[in-house]
Amino acid sequence: MKYFFLFIIYVVGLVVSSLGLALIIKSGLGVGPGDSIAVGLSIHLPVTVGSVMIAAFIILLLVNAKLEHKRPQFESLIPIIIRGRTLDIFLYGMLENMNYDTWWAQWGIFSLGLLATAVGISIYLRTPFPRIPLDHFMMIMNEKTKQSKSTVRIFSESVMALIGYLLGAPVGIGTLIVALLLGPFIQWSFQWARPIARLWSDPKKKANQKA
């Protein structure tokens, strides 16, 4: 029952992060760095942003396996499909006809999207279930480079923004803000979401480590 409850939290975190990404895209201030590649490719290919994202994540899943010298985490297909499909539901369904003509509405939606993305990612990362390859890559590089999650995220997203720009994605001031602030926001909300990890961590193991 405990893990069923944790799985619900896990799915909620993924869906909230997808909503945040969709809001950032819909704000018109520039797509997020990671999304810029998917948006750029969707411009040139007859596929949705979520479909491109699923394909890219599968490739990154194989890259992560190579970096860790382990078998590919095929269980990560669960969050990959949830993220890609829910993003499309928001972009091409619930939020499709939403337009923001005033600057304050654009910035409000963008800010809400940035916060939702960070909180959603932190919530699902605090559960014991498979991670989206991009977030798992961030954790791998965090361990290998001994740098903070925010530093790794800033560097990774900056590189992706450049690739997205070259693909013709609408990279703007919002993209720069996401690249600079999403990492610190995740770092902050990851600490805030610590109680979720306590739901599944073994208290006896912790006691032995302290002893």
Order of alpha helices (4+ residues) and beta strands (2+ residues): alpha-alpha-alpha-alpha-alpha-alpha-alpha-alpha-alpha-alpha
